[in-house]
Amino acid sequence: MALFDTTGFRILEEGLQIINQSQRVIEHNIANQDTPDYKCKYLYFSGVLRDKLNASEDTKYKKELHLSSYIYTDKKTYDQPDGNNVDSDTQQALFTKNGLLQEALINQMNSEFTLMRTAMSRN
């Protein structure tokens, strides 16, 4: 029985995976903020989510999407004389935003568990 194999749980799980990958990219940017010629990287969140949802709806063509293919390098912005373009304030804001998104997804998942627990307890 696939109790947790619902569209809602799949979307929440996919969202958490994307958020976790995005956090790793941001952490990598922050760790390299003093590295000469380092270029900031970003995860194209909405593109990943869109493609994952489309792939999950199309059951004939279920394919695994690799999040690394959605990471792009910002080669246009040059903030520092050493060629590094990491803006620590922007990265901290993105880190906080991702943390809030992660918290919202976890709260939604907890709500789904509560709803399921309530439904199972009513015979």
Backbone as JSON Lines, residues from 0, in Angstrom:
{"i":0,"aa":"M","n":[0.85,-1.18,0.0],"ca":[0.0,0.0,0.0],"c":[0.89,1.24,0.0]}
{"i":1,"aa":"A","n":[0.63,2.09,-0.91],"ca":[1.44,3.3,-1.06],"c":[0.74,4.46,-0.37]}
{"i":2,"aa":"L","n":[0.79,4.46,0.94],"ca":[0.07,5.46,1.72],"c":[0.58,6.88,1.46]}
{"i":3,"aa":"F","n":[1.88,6.99,1.28],"ca":[2.46,8.33,1.09],"c":[2.79,8.62,-0.37]}
{"i":4,"aa":"D","n":[2.31,7.78,-1.27],"ca":[2.56,7.99,-2.7],"c":[1.39,8.76,-3.3]}
{"i":5,"aa":"T","n":[1.27,9.99,-2.85],"ca":[0.22,10.86,-3.38],"c":[0.88,12.04,-4.09]}
{"i":6,"aa":"T","n":[0.11,12.7,-4.9],"ca":[0.64,13.86,-5.61],"c":[1.16,14.92,-4.64]}
{"i":7,"aa":"G","n":[0.4,15.16,-3.59],"ca":[0.8,16.17,-2.61],"c":[2.14,15.86,-1.97]}
{"i":8,"aa":"F","n":[2.32,14.61,-1.54],"ca":[3.58,14.22,-0.92],"c":[4.72,14.25,-1.93]}
{"i":9,"aa":"R","n":[4.47,13.84,-3.17],"ca":[5.52,13.87,-4.19],"c":[5.97,15.31,-4.46]}
{"i":10,"aa":"I","n":[5.02,16.23,-4.55],"ca":[5.37,17.63,-4.79],"c":[6.18,18.18,-3.63]}
{"i":11,"aa":"L","n":[5.75,17.88,-2.4],"ca":[6.49,18.35,-1.23],"c":[7.89,17.76,-1.18]}
{"i":12,"aa":"E","n":[8.01,16.47,-1.49],"ca":[9.31,15.82,-1.5],"c":[10.22,16.44,-2.56]}
{"i":13,"aa":"E","n":[9.69,16.64,-3.76],"ca":[10.48,17.25,-4.83],"c":[10.91,18.67,-4.43]}
{"i":14,"aa":"G","n":[9.99,19.42,-3.85],"ca":[10.31,20.78,-3.42],"c":[11.43,20.79,-2.39]}
{"i":15,"aa":"L","n":[11.38,19.88,-1.43],"ca":[12.44,19.81,-0.42],"c":[13.78,19.44,-1.03]}
{"i":16,"aa":"Q","n":[13.78,18.53,-2.0],"ca":[15.03,18.17,-2.66],"c":[15.63,19.36,-3.4]}
{"i":17,"aa":"I","n":[14.78,20.13,-4.07],"ca":[15.26,21.29,-4.81],"c":[15.8,22.35,-3.84]}
{"i":18,"aa":"I","n":[15.06,22.59,-2.76],"ca":[15.5,23.58,-1.77],"c":[16.84,23.16,-1.16]}
{"i":19,"aa":"N","n":[17.0,21.88,-0.85],"ca":[18.26,21.41,-0.27],"c":[19.43,21.6,-1.23]}
{"i":20,"aa":"Q","n":[19.2,21.31,-2.52],"ca":[20.27,21.53,-3.51],"c":[20.58,23.02,-3.63]}
{"i":21,"aa":"S","n":[19.56,23.84,-3.61],"ca":[19.76,25.29,-3.7],"c":[20.57,25.79,-2.5]}
{"i":22,"aa":"Q","n":[20.28,25.26,-1.32],"ca":[21.03,25.65,-0.12],"c":[22.51,25.3,-0.28]}
{"i":23,"aa":"R","n":[22.78,24.12,-0.85],"ca":[24.18,23.71,-1.05],"c":[24.9,24.67,-2.02]}
{"i":24,"aa":"V","n":[24.2,25.1,-3.06],"ca":[24.8,26.04,-4.02],"c":[25.1,27.37,-3.33]}
{"i":25,"aa":"I","n":[24.16,27.86,-2.53],"ca":[24.35,29.12,-1.82],"c":[25.5,29.0,-0.81]}
{"i":26,"aa":"E","n":[25.55,27.88,-0.08],"ca":[26.64,27.66,0.86],"c":[27.99,27.66,0.15]}
{"i":27,"aa":"H","n":[28.03,27.07,-1.03],"ca":[29.26,27.04,-1.82],"c":[29.66,28.46,-2.23]}
{"i":28,"aa":"N","n":[28.68,29.27,-2.62],"ca":[28.96,30.67,-2.97],"c":[29.54,31.43,-1.78]}
{"i":29,"aa":"I","n":[28.91,31.26,-0.62],"ca":[29.36,31.96,0.59],"c":[30.77,31.52,0.97]}
{"i":30,"aa":"A","n":[31.04,30.22,0.85],"ca":[32.37,29.71,1.19],"c":[33.44,30.26,0.25]}
{"i":31,"aa":"N","n":[33.06,30.64,-0.96],"ca":[34.02,31.13,-1.95],"c":[33.96,32.64,-2.16]}
{"i":32,"aa":"Q","n":[33.38,33.36,-1.22],"ca":[33.24,34.81,-1.41],"c":[34.57,35.56,-1.45]}
{"i":33,"aa":"D","n":[35.64,34.94,-0.97],"ca":[36.96,35.58,-1.02],"c":[37.9,34.92,-2.02]}
{"i":34,"aa":"T","n":[37.38,34.02,-2.83],"ca":[38.2,33.32,-3.82],"c":[38.3,34.15,-5.09]}
{"i":35,"aa":"P","n":[39.5,34.55,-5.49],"ca":[39.65,35.35,-6.71],"c":[39.08,34.63,-7.93]}
{"i":36,"aa":"D","n":[38.41,35.39,-8.78],"ca":[37.83,34.92,-10.04],"c":[36.69,33.9,-9.87]}
{"i":37,"aa":"Y","n":[36.22,33.69,-8.64],"ca":[35.08,32.79,-8.46],"c":[33.82,33.48,-8.96]}
{"i":38,"aa":"K","n":[33.02,32.75,-9.7],"ca":[31.76,33.27,-10.22],"c":[30.6,32.61,-9.47]}
{"i":39,"aa":"C","n":[29.69,33.43,-9.04],"ca":[28.53,33.01,-8.27],"c":[27.67,32.04,-9.08]}
{"i":40,"aa":"K","n":[27.13,31.04,-8.41],"ca":[26.26,30.06,-9.06],"c":[24.86,30.13,-8.46]}
{"i":41,"aa":"Y","n":[23.89,29.77,-9.28],"ca":[22.49,29.78,-8.86],"c":[21.8,28.54,-9.39]}
{"i":42,"aa":"L","n":[20.8,28.09,-8.65],"ca":[19.96,26.99,-9.1],"c":[18.68,27.58,-9.66]}
{"i":43,"aa":"Y","n":[18.34,27.21,-10.87],"ca":[17.13,27.69,-11.53],"c":[15.93,26.94,-10.95]}
{"i":44,"aa":"F","n":[15.47,27.41,-9.77],"ca":[14.45,26.72,-8.98],"c":[13.16,26.48,-9.75]}
{"i":45,"aa":"S","n":[12.61,27.53,-10.34],"ca":[11.31,27.39,-11.01],"c":[11.41,26.47,-12.21]}
{"i":46,"aa":"G","n":[12.55,26.48,-12.9],"ca":[12.72,25.57,-14.04],"c":[12.76,24.12,-13.61]}
{"i":47,"aa":"V","n":[13.45,23.85,-12.51],"ca":[13.52,22.48,-11.98],"c":[12.14,22.02,-11.57]}
{"i":48,"aa":"L","n":[11.44,22.84,-10.8],"ca":[10.12,22.45,-10.31],"c":[9.16,22.21,-11.47]}
{"i":49,"aa":"R","n":[9.18,23.11,-12.45],"ca":[8.31,22.96,-13.61],"c":[8.59,21.64,-14.33]}
{"i":50,"aa":"D","n":[9.85,21.36,-14.59],"ca":[10.2,20.14,-15.31],"c":[9.9,18.89,-14.5]}
{"i":51,"aa":"K","n":[10.12,18.94,-13.19],"ca":[9.81,17.79,-12.35],"c":[8.31,17.52,-12.32]}
{"i":52,"aa":"L","n":[7.52,18.58,-12.21],"ca":[6.07,18.39,-12.2],"c":[5.58,17.87,-13.55]}
{"i":53,"aa":"N","n":[6.12,18.38,-14.63],"ca":[5.75,17.88,-15.95],"c":[6.13,16.42,-16.12]}
{"i":54,"aa":"A","n":[7.31,16.05,-15.63],"ca":[7.77,14.66,-15.74],"c":[6.9,13.74,-14.89]}
{"i":55,"aa":"S","n":[6.45,14.21,-13.72],"ca":[5.64,13.34,-12.87],"c":[4.22,13.2,-13.41]}
{"i":56,"aa":"E","n":[3.73,14.19,-14.16],"ca":[2.4,14.09,-14.76],"c":[2.41,13.16,-15.97]}
{"i":57,"aa":"D","n":[3.52,13.1,-16.68],"ca":[3.62,12.28,-17.87],"c":[4.17,10.91,-17.48]}
{"i":58,"aa":"T","n":[3.29,10.0,-17.13],"ca":[3.71,8.7,-16.6],"c":[4.42,7.85,-17.65]}
{"i":59,"aa":"K","n":[4.18,8.1,-18.94],"ca":[4.86,7.32,-19.97],"c":[6.34,7.64,-20.03]}
{"i":60,"aa":"Y","n":[6.69,8.87,-19.72],"ca":[8.07,9.32,-19.87],"c":[8.67,9.74,-18.54]}
{"i":61,"aa":"K","n":[8.53,8.91,-17.52],"ca":[9.13,9.25,-16.23],"c":[10.64,9.19,-16.38]}
{"i":62,"aa":"K","n":[11.27,10.29,-16.09],"ca":[12.73,10.34,-16.17],"c":[13.26,11.08,-14.96]}
{"i":63,"aa":"E","n":[14.46,10.74,-14.61],"ca":[15.12,11.38,-13.47],"c":[15.76,12.68,-13.95]}
{"i":64,"aa":"L","n":[15.42,13.77,-13.32],"ca":[16.03,15.05,-13.65],"c":[17.24,15.27,-12.75]}
{"i":65,"aa":"H","n":[18.34,15.68,-13.33],"ca":[19.55,15.94,-12.56],"c":[19.62,17.42,-12.23]}
{"i":66,"aa":"L","n":[19.58,17.72,-10.94],"ca":[19.56,19.12,-10.5],"c":[20.81,19.87,-10.93]}
{"i":67,"aa":"S","n":[21.92,19.17,-11.09],"ca":[23.15,19.85,-11.47],"c":[23.04,20.52,-12.84]}
{"i":68,"aa":"S","n":[22.15,20.02,-13.69],"ca":[22.0,20.63,-15.01],"c":[21.21,21.94,-14.94]}
{"i":69,"aa":"Y","n":[20.65,22.26,-13.78],"ca":[19.9,23.51,-13.6],"c":[20.71,24.57,-12.86]}
{"i":70,"aa":"I","n":[21.97,24.29,-12.61],"ca":[22.82,25.27,-11.95],"c":[23.52,26.1,-13.03]}
{"i":71,"aa":"Y","n":[23.41,27.4,-12.91],"ca":[24.07,28.26,-13.88],"c":[25.02,29.21,-13.15]}
{"i":72,"aa":"T","n":[26.01,29.65,-13.89],"ca":[27.04,30.54,-13.35],"c":[26.78,31.96,-13.84]}
{"i":73,"aa":"D","n":[26.81,32.9,-12.91],"ca":[26.63,34.31,-13.24],"c":[27.97,34.87,-13.73]}
{"i":74,"aa":"K","n":[28.08,35.01,-15.04],"ca":[29.32,35.51,-15.63],"c":[29.24,36.98,-15.99]}
{"i":75,"aa":"K","n":[28.11,37.6,-15.73],"ca":[27.9,38.99,-16.14],"c":[28.19,40.0,-15.04]}
{"i":76,"aa":"T","n":[28.05,39.6,-13.8],"ca":[28.21,40.52,-12.68],"c":[29.63,40.48,-12.16]}
{"i":77,"aa":"Y","n":[30.27,41.63,-12.07],"ca":[31.61,41.73,-11.5],"c":[31.59,42.78,-10.4]}
{"i":78,"aa":"D","n":[31.63,42.31,-9.17],"ca":[31.53,43.21,-8.03],"c":[32.88,43.62,-7.46]}
{"i":79,"aa":"Q","n":[33.86,42.76,-7.58],"ca":[35.12,43.0,-6.9],"c":[36.28,43.07,-7.9]}
{"i":80,"aa":"P","n":[37.31,43.79,-7.57],"ca":[38.46,43.92,-8.48],"c":[39.14,42.58,-8.79]}
{"i":81,"aa":"D","n":[39.03,41.6,-7.89],"ca":[39.69,40.32,-8.12],"c":[38.88,39.39,-9.02]}
{"i":82,"aa":"G","n":[37.75,39.87,-9.57],"ca":[36.94,39.07,-10.48],"c":[35.88,38.23,-9.79]}
{"i":83,"aa":"N","n":[35.87,38.23,-8.47],"ca":[34.86,37.5,-7.71],"c":[33.56,38.31,-7.72]}
{"i":84,"aa":"N","n":[32.43,37.65,-7.96],"ca":[31.17,38.38,-8.0],"c":[30.16,37.93,-6.95]}
{"i":85,"aa":"V","n":[30.63,37.36,-5.85],"ca":[29.73,36.94,-4.78],"c":[29.42,38.14,-3.89]}
{"i":86,"aa":"D","n":[28.16,38.47,-3.8],"ca":[27.7,39.52,-2.89],"c":[27.17,38.82,-1.65]}
{"i":87,"aa":"S","n":[27.88,38.94,-0.54],"ca":[27.51,38.18,0.66],"c":[26.13,38.55,1.18]}
{"i":88,"aa":"D","n":[25.72,39.81,1.05],"ca":[24.38,40.2,1.49],"c":[23.3,39.49,0.67]}
{"i":89,"aa":"T","n":[23.49,39.42,-0.64],"ca":[22.53,38.73,-1.51],"c":[22.48,37.25,-1.17]}
{"i":90,"aa":"Q","n":[23.64,36.64,-0.97],"ca":[23.68,35.21,-0.66],"c":[23.03,34.92,0.7]}
{"i":91,"aa":"Q","n":[23.27,35.79,1.68],"ca":[22.62,35.6,2.99],"c":[21.11,35.73,2.87]}
{"i":92,"aa":"A","n":[20.65,36.68,2.05],"ca":[19.2,36.85,1.85],"c":[18.61,35.62,1.16]}
{"i":93,"aa":"L","n":[19.32,35.1,0.15],"ca":[18.84,33.89,-0.54],"c":[18.82,32.69,0.4]}
{"i":94,"aa":"F","n":[19.84,32.61,1.26],"ca":[19.91,31.52,2.24],"c":[18.71,31.58,3.18]}
{"i":95,"aa":"T","n":[18.39,32.78,3.64],"ca":[17.24,32.97,4.54],"c":[15.94,32.65,3.82]}
{"i":96,"aa":"K","n":[15.81,33.12,2.59],"ca":[14.6,32.85,1.8],"c":[14.41,31.34,1.61]}
{"i":97,"aa":"N","n":[15.48,30.64,1.26],"ca":[15.39,29.19,1.1],"c":[15.02,28.5,2.41]}
{"i":98,"aa":"G","n":[15.56,29.0,3.51],"ca":[15.21,28.44,4.82],"c":[13.73,28.59,5.11]}
{"i":99,"aa":"L","n":[13.17,29.74,4.75],"ca":[11.74,29.96,4.95],"c":[10.91,29.06,4.04]}
{"i":100,"aa":"L","n":[11.35,28.89,2.8],"ca":[10.65,27.98,1.88],"c":[10.69,26.55,2.41]}
{"i":101,"aa":"Q","n":[11.85,26.16,2.91],"ca":[11.99,24.81,3.47],"c":[11.06,24.62,4.66]}
{"i":102,"aa":"E","n":[11.02,25.61,5.52],"ca":[10.14,25.54,6.68],"c":[8.67,25.45,6.26]}
{"i":103,"aa":"A","n":[8.28,26.21,5.24],"ca":[6.9,26.16,4.75],"c":[6.56,24.78,4.19]}
{"i":104,"aa":"L","n":[7.49,24.18,3.44],"ca":[7.24,22.85,2.89],"c":[7.14,21.8,3.99]}
{"i":105,"aa":"I","n":[7.99,21.91,4.99],"ca":[7.94,20.96,6.11],"c":[6.63,21.13,6.89]}
{"i":106,"aa":"N","n":[6.21,22.37,7.1],"ca":[4.93,22.6,7.78],"c":[3.78,22.02,6.98]}
{"i":107,"aa":"Q","n":[3.82,22.15,5.66],"ca":[2.77,21.58,4.82],"c":[2.77,20.06,4.9]}
{"i":108,"aa":"M","n":[3.97,19.48,4.91],"ca":[4.07,18.03,5.01],"c":[3.52,17.56,6.36]}
{"i":109,"aa":"N","n":[3.84,18.29,7.43],"ca":[3.29,17.94,8.75],"c":[1.77,18.04,8.76]}
{"i":110,"aa":"S","n":[1.23,19.02,8.05],"ca":[-0.23,19.14,7.95],"c":[-0.82,17.94,7.22]}
{"i":111,"aa":"E","n":[-0.14,17.48,6.18],"ca":[-0.6,16.29,5.45],"c":[-0.59,15.06,6.37]}
{"i":112,"aa":"F","n":[0.45,14.92,7.18],"ca":[0.53,13.8,8.13],"c":[-0.6,13.89,9.15]}
{"i":113,"aa":"T","n":[-0.84,15.09,9.66],"ca":[-1.91,15.27,10.64],"c":[-3.27,14.92,10.04]}
{"i":114,"aa":"L","n":[-3.5,15.36,8.83],"ca":[-4.77,15.06,8.15],"c":[-4.92,13.55,7.95]}
{"i":115,"aa":"M","n":[-3.84,12.9,7.56],"ca":[-3.88,11.45,7.34],"c":[-4.09,10.71,8.66]}
{"i":116,"aa":"R","n":[-3.42,11.17,9.71],"ca":[-3.57,10.54,11.03],"c":[-5.0,10.69,11.53]}
{"i":117,"aa":"T","n":[-5.59,11.86,11.3],"ca":[-6.97,12.1,11.7],"c":[-7.93,11.21,10.94]}
{"i":118,"aa":"A","n":[-7.69,11.06,9.65],"ca":[-8.55,10.21,8.83],"c":[-8.45,8.75,9.25]}
{"i":119,"aa":"M","n":[-7.27,8.3,9.63],"ca":[-7.09,6.9,10.03],"c":[-7.67,6.63,11.41]}
{"i":120,"aa":"S","n":[-7.73,7.63,12.26],"ca":[-8.22,7.4,13.63],"c":[-9.75,7.4,13.69]}
{"i":121,"aa":"R","n":[-10.41,7.83,12.66],"ca":[-11.88,7.83,12.63],"c":[-12.37,6.62,11.89]}
{"i":122,"aa":"N","n":[-12.81,5.67,12.62],"ca":[-13.27,4.4,12.01],"c":[-14.7,4.5,11.63]}
